[in-house]
Amino acid sequence: MKEPFTIQVDDKDVILTAQVPGLLPGMNYTTDFVAAVVSDKYISHIPLERQVRQMESLGLKGMQNSTLSRLCAVAAGSLEPLQEAILSEVLQSDTALHIDETPWGIQNKNERDGFMWVISNRCGSYYFLSRRGRQKY
């Protein structure tokens, strides 16, 4: 999405637009739109299919469930550096206020069940690991 602004050129208003950076080069969806989709899905628990129907009822025709799913994946990928920074902060901290291990059932019979670790430090950061130790799936 482009944000318009106006400048004066020879006593005339000229409208210019500047490209707002997106999550991916050439992406046609704003970060606000992607954040709304992700927030509705994971915070408000609105399934993507229902979001598509809501968008259609508001006049946004042709949106696909698969498109919204890809936007969620792109948003998750863009947050990986933040996830790694939080993990680094938690594991390097001197003080852990809370550590919890919860069994995590895996529904694939070819894989062993794992564990979910919640680790919080004095800043309130936390991280989820799926296996004993520091290995990730």
Backbone torsions as a table, in degrees:
resi	resn	phi	psi	omega
1	MET	NA	142.9	179.6
2	LYS	-107.5	136.5	178.8
3	GLU	-94.6	118.6	-178.4
4	PRO	-81.5	150.0	170.2
5	PHE	-147.8	160.8	-173.5
6	THR	-116.4	138.4	172.9
7	ILE	-127.8	161.2	178.1
8	GLN	-96.0	125.2	175.2
9	VAL	-132.3	117.0	-179.6
10	ASP	50.8	49.7	179.2
11	ASP	60.4	22.0	176.4
12	LYS	-124.0	144.2	175.0
13	ASP	-78.4	128.1	176.1
14	VAL	-119.4	125.8	-180.0
15	ILE	-93.0	124.9	177.7
16	LEU	-115.7	154.7	175.3
17	THR	-127.6	145.9	177.8
18	ALA	-120.3	140.2	179.8
19	GLN	-71.2	126.8	175.8
20	VAL	-87.5	129.5	-177.8
21	PRO	-63.5	140.0	178.6
22	GLY	-108.7	-173.7	179.7
23	LEU	-73.9	-31.1	177.7
24	LEU	-132.0	147.1	176.8
25	PRO	-59.1	133.7	178.9
26	GLY	78.7	5.1	-179.2
27	MET	-72.5	135.9	-176.9
28	ASN	-91.8	-2.0	-178.4
29	TYR	-106.1	138.8	179.5
30	THR	-76.9	159.9	176.4
31	THR	-64.3	-30.5	176.9
32	ASP	-62.7	-42.7	179.1
33	PHE	-64.0	-46.2	-179.8
34	VAL	-62.4	-43.6	179.4
35	ALA	-62.4	-37.9	178.6
36	ALA	-65.4	-42.4	178.7
37	VAL	-62.5	-47.5	-178.5
38	VAL	-65.1	-42.9	179.1
39	SER	-62.6	-45.0	178.5
40	ASP	-62.0	-38.8	-178.4
41	LYS	-72.3	-48.7	-170.1
42	TYR	-97.7	-23.1	178.9
43	ILE	-99.3	-45.9	-179.2
44	SER	-91.7	-4.4	176.8
45	HIS	58.9	40.4	177.0
46	ILE	-97.1	114.9	-179.7
47	PRO	-58.8	153.3	-178.6
48	LEU	-61.1	-35.8	178.8
49	GLU	-60.6	-40.9	179.6
50	ARG	-69.4	-36.5	177.1
51	GLN	-62.4	-40.2	177.4
52	VAL	-60.3	-45.0	179.3
53	ARG	-63.4	-39.9	177.8
54	GLN	-62.7	-43.0	179.7
55	MET	-62.8	-41.7	177.7
56	GLU	-62.5	-39.7	-179.6
57	SER	-68.3	-22.6	178.4
58	LEU	-94.0	2.9	175.2
59	GLY	102.8	-1.1	177.7
60	LEU	-90.5	92.6	-175.1
61	LYS	-88.7	150.5	172.8
62	GLY	87.2	2.5	177.9
63	MET	-70.6	138.1	-178.4
64	GLN	-109.8	146.8	175.6
65	ASN	-57.9	-39.7	-179.4
66	SER	-64.2	-33.3	177.5
67	THR	-65.3	-46.0	179.2
68	LEU	-64.3	-36.6	177.6
69	SER	-63.6	-43.0	177.4
70	ARG	-64.1	-37.4	178.2
71	LEU	-63.8	-38.7	176.6
72	CYS	-63.4	-40.8	179.3
73	ALA	-66.2	-40.1	177.9
74	VAL	-63.9	-42.0	178.9
75	ALA	-62.9	-42.9	179.0
76	ALA	-62.5	-42.7	179.1
77	GLY	-63.3	-36.2	-179.4
78	SER	-70.9	-19.3	179.8
79	LEU	-92.2	-2.9	-178.4
80	GLU	-58.6	-41.7	177.2
81	PRO	-60.3	-37.4	177.1
82	LEU	-65.9	-41.9	177.9
83	GLN	-59.8	-44.6	179.5
84	GLU	-65.5	-37.9	178.4
85	ALA	-65.5	-40.3	178.1
86	ILE	-64.7	-45.0	178.5
87	LEU	-59.7	-45.0	179.7
88	SER	-60.9	-44.6	179.9
89	GLU	-61.7	-43.8	-177.7
90	VAL	-66.5	-44.9	-176.1
91	LEU	-73.5	-23.3	179.2
92	GLN	-91.1	-8.4	-177.2
93	SER	-70.4	145.9	177.2
94	ASP	-74.3	-29.9	-171.2
95	THR	-119.9	129.7	171.2
96	ALA	-114.6	119.8	-179.9
97	LEU	-81.3	-26.0	-176.1
98	HIS	-154.5	131.3	172.7
99	ILE	-134.3	132.1	-178.3
100	ASP	-136.2	140.9	175.7
101	GLU	-121.3	123.4	-179.4
102	THR	-124.6	131.7	176.4
103	PRO	-58.9	141.3	-176.6
104	TRP	-126.8	105.4	-178.1
105	GLY	-73.0	130.9	176.9
106	ILE	-102.2	128.9	-174.9
107	GLN	-83.5	-5.9	176.6
108	ASN	-86.1	119.5	-175.5
109	LYS	-67.1	-16.9	-179.3
110	ASN	-84.0	-5.6	-179.2
111	GLU	-119.7	148.8	176.5
112	ARG	-77.1	154.0	173.4
113	ASP	-64.9	152.3	-179.6
114	GLY	-117.4	-163.2	179.5
115	PHE	-135.6	147.1	174.5
116	MET	-105.4	123.2	177.9
117	TRP	-105.3	131.6	173.2
118	VAL	-116.3	121.1	-177.7
119	ILE	-124.6	122.9	179.9
120	SER	-121.2	139.7	175.1
121	ASN	-113.4	-173.3	-174.5
122	ARG	-63.9	-19.6	177.4
123	CYS	-86.4	-8.8	178.6
124	GLY	90.3	4.5	178.7
125	SER	-70.6	155.1	178.6
126	TYR	-150.3	164.4	-179.5
127	TYR	-150.9	146.2	178.8
128	PHE	-108.5	126.1	174.2
129	LEU	-114.7	148.8	-174.5
130	SER	-103.8	1.0	-177.7
131	ARG	-140.6	159.5	174.6
132	ARG	-63.1	146.0	-177.8
133	GLY	82.7	-155.4	-176.1
134	ARG	-105.9	13.9	179.5
135	GLN	-81.3	145.6	175.6
136	LYS	-111.4	155.9	173.9
137	TYR	-66.2	NA	NA
